[in-house]
Amino acid sequence: MKYVGLWVAEDRYISIFAEGRLEYKKKLKLGMHNRVQSSFTIEGDVIEAMLSSWVITREPGMVDGTLSMELDGLTYHHRGPPRIYGQSNNWPEGIE
């Protein structure tokens, strides 16, 4: 599946696994974060997970030599295989 992998944007990431699971985490103020870990489906141009969904505004493809995609109009860059970071304050490289 072309969506499998760790996808990083400026203050968030989505990690999509081939077996139908994902983890999404977004930084909030004061060191807090919003986290979703669940199974997902892709229906048309929407990734749907428990209590969350993202519109695929650009499918994965090469842009300026980097594999990237857009969800809800925000660009995510592919950073390797999917990984679970959990509830800790561990974040992939590139998250500000």
C-alpha positions in Angstrom: 0.0 0.0 0.0 1.4 3.4 -1.0 0.4 5.0 2.3 2.5 2.7 4.6 5.3 4.4 6.4 6.1 7.2 8.8 4.9 10.6 7.5 6.1 13.7 9.2 4.7 17.3 9.0 5.8 20.4 10.9 4.2 19.6 14.3 2.7 16.2 13.8 3.1 12.7 12.3 1.0 9.8 11.1 2.5 6.3 11.1 0.6 3.9 8.8 1.0 0.1 9.1 0.2 -2.4 6.3 -2.0 -4.4 8.7 -4.5 -1.6 9.0 -3.3 0.3 12.1 -2.1 3.8 12.5 -0.7 6.2 15.1 -1.2 10.0 14.7 0.2 12.5 17.1 0.1 16.3 17.0 1.9 18.7 19.4 -0.2 21.1 21.4 0.8 23.9 23.7 2.5 23.4 27.1 4.1 20.1 26.1 0.8 18.4 25.6 -0.2 16.3 22.5 -3.2 14.9 20.8 -2.8 11.2 20.0 -4.8 8.6 18.0 -3.9 5.0 17.8 -6.4 2.7 16.1 -7.4 0.7 13.1 -8.2 2.6 9.9 -9.9 2.4 6.5 -9.4 4.4 3.3 -12.7 5.2 1.7 -12.3 7.2 -1.5 -10.0 10.1 -0.5 -10.5 9.8 3.2 -8.5 8.0 5.9 -10.9 7.1 8.7 -9.8 6.1 12.2 -11.6 6.0 15.5 -12.9 9.6 16.2 -10.6 11.0 13.5 -10.4 11.4 9.7 -8.0 13.0 7.2 -8.8 14.0 3.6 -6.1 12.9 1.2 -5.6 16.2 -0.8 -2.5 14.8 -2.6 -1.6 11.2 -2.9 2.0 10.0 -2.1 4.4 11.0 -4.8 7.8 12.5 -5.4 8.1 16.3 -5.0 11.6 17.9 -5.2 13.2 14.5 -4.7 11.2 13.7 -1.5 8.3 11.3 -1.2 5.4 13.3 0.3 1.6 13.5 0.4 -1.0 16.0 1.7 -3.6 15.3 4.3 -6.2 18.0 5.0 -4.0 20.4 2.9 -0.9 19.8 5.1 2.3 18.3 3.5 3.7 15.2 5.2 7.1 13.9 4.2 7.9 10.1 4.2 10.6 9.3 6.8 10.9 5.6 6.6 9.0 2.5 7.9 6.0 3.0 10.3 6.8 3.2 14.0 4.9 3.6 17.2 6.1 6.4 19.4 3.3 6.0 22.1 2.2 8.4 24.7 5.8 9.6 25.6 7.4 12.8 24.5 9.4 10.9 21.9 8.9 12.4 18.4 10.3 11.6 15.0 13.1 13.8 13.7 11.7 16.9 11.9 8.9 17.7 14.4 9.1 21.2 15.8 
